[in-house]
Amino acid sequence: MYNELNSNRIELIKGDITKLDTGAIVNAANSSLLGGGGVDGAIHKAGGKRILEECIAIRNRQGGCNAGEAVITSGGLLKARFVIHTVGPIWNGGNNGEDMLLENCYINSLKIAEENHIKTIAFPNISTGVYRFPKDRAAGIAVRTVMNYLRENESIEKVIFVCFDEENHSLYSKLIDKSA
Ligand code: AR6
């Protein structure tokens, strides 16, 4: 029953997360919160300067964001109402807490979404680009963590995994099919 419930609340798409019309999209940021390349660069470019201004205000308040944690800004010019910025771990061999930090990214993003009454949230494949986290391992952590969270928390209606590349899309398809 739980699996059925969860699979209805999980969606997989291939494409550009900046185009989505969800309550929130998640950004794979860095701890400076000042933008960068990859999905971070795309979100700041499409969302305009308001997002950066809000990130700077957060930095001034709390001094950036550590790996595994998340902060929230408005969506600026994006269709999504909010952007949740989380900082993935930089892959460093796998014995340096990377798995748990990545899990925390998903949990803390979902928590901050709930606190802001967000019903639909879209995740990119955090840490699997510049931060070099192995894609299969990251996909397993992402799907398992989100499913466990949804099982225990009812207020989020839909989580969308947005894969930019074919390899991630295929890994996620298999994992989601298997648990459906
Ligand atoms: N929509 C969805 N996914 C995307 C998009 C997009 N528009 N663009 C890239 N991806 P990365 P990280 C995918 O490198 O590994 C930044 O410079 C991409 O294919 O964006 O967490 C930050 O400022 C990959 O699967 O993030 C940090 O310094 C995934 O997003 C650093 O990179 C994550 O790749 C963070 O590295």
Boltz pocket constraint, residues with backbone or C-beta under 6 A from the ligand:
constraints:
  - pocket:
      binder: B
      contacts: [[A, 15], [A, 16], [A, 17], [A, 18], [A, 28], [A, 29], [A, 30], [A, 35], [A, 36], [A, 37], [A, 38], [A, 39], [A, 40], [A, 41], [A, 42], [A, 88], [A, 124], [A, 125], [A, 126], [A, 127], [A, 128], [A, 129], [A, 130], [A, 131], [A, 132], [A, 133], [A, 162], [A, 163], [A, 164], [A, 165], [A, 168]]
      max_distance: 6.0
